């Protein structure tokens, strides 16, 4: 097994559907420009409320990726 060096960045995804969609959307967007994504960690979950109902989920995550 080789040694790896990881870098991580913080992202916030949002979705009107679910927490999972918010995380998935953030990772999918990052994947367009960040290579070798290996892991994520949820840092914060919050939401936007309209008329007493959840309108959007907002999830802040760290994603880690290996450096080439």
C-alpha positions as CSV (number, residue, x, y, z in Angstrom):
1,X,0.0,0.0,0.0
2,X,1.4,3.4,-1.0
3,X,1.3,6.5,1.2
4,X,-1.2,9.2,0.3
5,X,-1.4,12.9,1.0
6,X,-5.0,14.2,1.3
7,X,-6.4,17.7,0.9
8,X,-9.9,18.6,2.0
9,X,-12.2,21.4,1.1
10,X,-15.5,22.6,2.6
11,X,-18.7,22.7,0.4
12,X,-22.3,23.5,1.1
13,X,-25.0,21.8,-1.0
14,X,-28.7,22.5,-1.0
15,X,-31.8,20.6,-2.1
16,X,-35.5,21.0,-1.7
17,X,-35.8,17.1,-1.6
18,X,-33.5,15.7,1.1
19,X,-30.3,15.9,3.0
20,X,-28.9,13.1,0.8
21,X,-29.7,15.0,-2.3
22,X,-27.9,18.1,-0.9
23,X,-24.8,16.0,-0.1
24,X,-24.9,14.2,-3.5
25,X,-25.3,17.5,-5.4
26,X,-22.3,19.0,-3.7
27,X,-20.1,16.0,-4.4
28,X,-21.3,15.7,-8.0
29,X,-20.5,19.4,-8.7
30,X,-17.1,19.1,-7.0
31,X,-16.4,16.0,-9.1
32,X,-16.5,18.1,-12.2
33,X,-13.2,19.8,-11.3
34,X,-11.7,17.9,-8.3
35,X,-10.1,14.6,-9.0
36,X,-9.6,11.6,-6.7
37,X,-12.4,12.4,-4.2
38,X,-12.1,9.7,-1.5
39,X,-14.4,10.7,1.4
40,X,-16.8,13.2,2.9
41,X,-17.8,14.2,6.4
42,X,-21.0,16.1,7.3
43,X,-20.1,19.2,9.3
44,X,-23.5,21.0,9.6
45,X,-27.1,20.4,8.6
46,X,-29.6,23.2,8.4
47,X,-32.6,24.2,6.4
48,X,-34.7,27.0,5.0
49,X,-38.3,27.3,6.2
50,X,-41.1,28.9,4.2
51,X,-44.7,29.0,5.5
52,X,-43.9,26.6,8.4
53,X,-42.5,23.9,6.1
54,X,-38.9,22.9,5.0
55,X,-38.2,24.5,1.7
56,X,-34.6,23.5,1.3
57,X,-32.0,21.4,3.1
58,X,-28.5,22.9,3.4
59,X,-25.6,20.6,4.3
60,X,-22.0,21.7,4.8
61,X,-19.5,18.9,4.2
62,X,-15.8,18.4,4.0
63,X,-14.6,16.4,1.0
64,X,-11.2,14.8,1.0
65,X,-9.2,13.9,-2.1
66,X,-5.7,12.5,-2.8
67,X,-3.1,14.7,-4.4
68,X,-1.5,13.5,-7.6
